[in-house]
Structure formats: C-alpha cells, structure tokens
C-alpha cells in the first residue's frame, strides 16, 4: 500500500498484528512461553509511551491523554451479571476516549470488545473462575482457552481460596499453572481475595503465584465484600518484588484512591469508576 495519496495506513493495527505474531510464536515454544506475556506488556508500554508517533487513524484520540499515567494503568471494568451489549459498547468507547490500559469484561463479551477496540491499543481482559474461584481446574483451563480463542489479551483468574486456606498449596499452584498454560503467553493475573486471607496466607498466595508463572497478583474481585487496601498492596509488592505486577482492585473510586495504591506498589488498577478517577468527576456507578 502506498504511503501517499488518499490511502490511509493504520499503523496501530499493523503493530497489533506483528505483536500477535511474535507472542504466538513464543507461546508455541515451551521454553519461551513464560516470556510471551512479558513481551506483550513491553510492546504495549512502548506503544503507550509513543502513541502519537505510532498511531495514525487514532493517534489524536490517544495522544490527548498521553500524559495521564494513571489512565494507562487502569483496567476499565464492567462485570455486572446484567451487563448488556450497550453497556459494553459504552465501556469500550470510554476506554478509547481516555486511553485506558484495558477493558475487563465477562467472557461472553470478549469477542465484542475485541472487535470494538480494534486498532485502539486498548487490551481486552476477562475473568476466569469468577467470582468465587471454586470451579475445577479443568473448568478454569477450558474457560481460558475459550477466552483466548475469542481474542482475550489478559486473564484475571480467581485463586482457589478454600484450598489456600486449607494449606493445600500444591493444589493451588497447579490451578494457577493450568490457567497460565492455557493462556498461551497472555498476561495472567491471580485474584487473591485478600479480605478473606490472613497476612500469612497472603504471603503464601503471592509465593505460589510466582512459582506458578503468573504475571500479576491482584487484591480482590470486588464482589466479596472487601476491596484493595494500601497495606495489602504493599505486602504483596514486598513478597513478589519486581518479578510480578500488582493489581489493586475493589473500592478504588477516586484519583486519590488510585494514587495511594500506586504509592503502595500497584502497577495496575482495576476500577469501574475509571472515568471519575481520571476526570475528577463524581462517579455515577456503584461497583462492578
């Protein structure tokens, strides 16, 4: 295609296609698969840092929010069971407008989001074993494979909380490993549901996530009656060091809330009040 005349070159789409090719090749090699998600994350960070130079058809939209580092850390979330396609269309439009890192939706809407966000640079995240984490490992792996086939870029799985509290650490580790394997190089975040755990259990859970090859530890589902706290984020960061990301999720509704989590060590924020966080306006949404 010529770069002159009336032809329009969607550079962002080209970058996405190259990214998918590289990640798929890495994921096909068992020795490289653990690196695939980190490669994707690095590519997306580079794109975010220079979006106005890489993008053409959507560059002005993203560049307007380029300086907002918080927006680039937010998984814009809508996980209510009564979510409609119209709700998801609005979610994706907001994600495009404000340049959020991803949208986080239930698996049934992954393919719709992938289509709506094509060329935007916004990732599609979905949830597995949600919200209880009590489905079987085989079911979680199957859910993950379906989500990947539909186009999911990131997977947020719920840990087997009961097994963790019972001290069945090998079972918990295997549960995470199965999802990591099924994700084929996509970023896997493990939801600990921290408000149900003692500090000792939080430490053990983080250590298991590192050992199982996950890429993030995440505080909460937002459905269990508790949310993220700076103290939990700091503890999780202390345990995983710089080897994993830390996602603060549940109850993060203002810019001040988000900044507290970031100072404590969060590298990703999960929120339904994302627009309020980046604009300072009061959120009209109540929870996920």
Beta strands, then each sheet from edge to edge (+ up, - down):
strand 1: 74-78
strand 2: 102-105
strand 3: 123-128
strand 4: 154-158
strand 5: 187-191
strand 6: 216-218
strand 7: 245-249
strand 8: 268-271
sheet 1: 1+ 2+ 3+ 4+ 5+ 6+ 7+ 8+ 1+
end
